[in-house]
């Protein structure tokens, strides 16, 4: 896997990142360091990557277990260290999974499997942060 990040030039803290998939994303620094709010902050990208990685796992596991999943949203809250390096110290993922007659035990199991076995982002970030998760099941009638 390869990726590149290119600075957009003098007078800004914007960068365009691209990877092997051919997709690109704009990142920007905060106004305090010269950013212009043109894209997500790099640390936000880490959290979004964690959410995407874990959500893919949860959806795939539930689909394979023949659960009638219709939607999966994960809301992430994080805290960072006060001192440099300002690594994540606590991350909480709240999953809202909806579908028809979903089994809460299967949802819990899918989230645990993602966190403990499959989600590389979760396992990496778990080296510096305490990661917790909970969920709610919304039944589509």
N, C-alpha and C positions, 0 to 999 in steps of 0.2 A: 504494500500500500504506500502511495506517495501523495503528498500535498504540497502546495506552494502558497506563500502569502506575499503579496506585492503591495508596497507602500504607494499611496496615490499621489505623493509628492509634497513639496514644501508648503507650509501654511496649514497643514492639516494632520490629523492622526487617524486617517481612514486607510483601510487596507482591503484588498480583495483577495479572498482565499479560494483556492480551487483544489480539487482532488481528482483521483483516477476516474471517478464516475463521470467527470466532465461538467459537474455542477459547480457553481460559484456562489459565494456569499460575501456580503460587505460587512466589515467590522469597523467600529469607530471607537475612539477613546472618549472619555467624559470631557465636558467643557473645561474642567479644571486643568486638563493637560493639553488643551488645544483641539479637542474633538468638536464635531459639528452635528452630532446626533444623526449621522447618516446610516447607522447600522447598529446591530447588537454589540455589546461589549464582549470581549473574548471570554471573560469568566461566565457571562450569561450563556454563551455558546456551550460551555462545559455542562451547565445545568440542563440546557435544552437537549444536548446529546444524551445525557443520562436519562432524561424522560423519554426520548425517542427509543433508545436501546431497550429500556425496561418495558415500554408499551408494546413494542414489537413482540417481545417474548411473551408477555401476558396474553395478547390477542392470539398468537399462534398456539400457545398451550391450551387456551380455552377452546379454540376451534378444533384442535386435535382431540379434545375430550368431549366433542359434540355438544358444546354449550352454545345456545342460540344468542351469541353476543351481537349487539347492534352498535354499541359505542363504547369507547374507552378514553377517558380524559384523566391525565395525571397533573395535579397541581403540586408545585415544588417550592418549598421554602428553605432557605439556607442562611447560615451564619458563617462569617469569616473571622479569622484571627485578627486581632487589633494590630499586631506587629508584623513587619515584613519577614518572611513572605506571607502574604495574607491568604493562606490556604483556607479551604472550606473546613470548618470544624464540626458543624452539625448540618445535616440535610434531612428533610422530611418529605416523603412522597405520599400524597393522598390520591388514591385511585378512585374514580367514579366510573363503575362498569355497569352498563345497562344492556338489557336483553330480555328475552322471554324465559321466565322460570329458571334463572341462573342459580346454580348451587353455590351458596357462599363459601362452603368448604373448598370447592374447586377453585374459586376465585382466590381465596387465601393461599392455596397450594401453588397456584400459578405465580402469584406475586413472590412467594418465598423461593420458588425455583429460580425465578429471574434474579432475585437479589443475591442468592447464595451460590448459584451455579452457572447461569447463562449470560448475564449482563456484564460484559467486560468493563463497561464504564462504571457500573456500581462497585464492582470488585476493586478497580483501581482507586476510585475516589474514597472507598472505604479504608484505604491505607492511612488516610489523614483525617477523615471525618467519621463521626458517628452517624450512620444512616438508619433512619427509621421509616416505617411505612404503615399506613392503614388504608382502609377501603370502605366504600359503601356500594351496595348493589341496588340498582334502580330497576324495578320490574316493569317492563313494557306490557301493558295489558292488551 
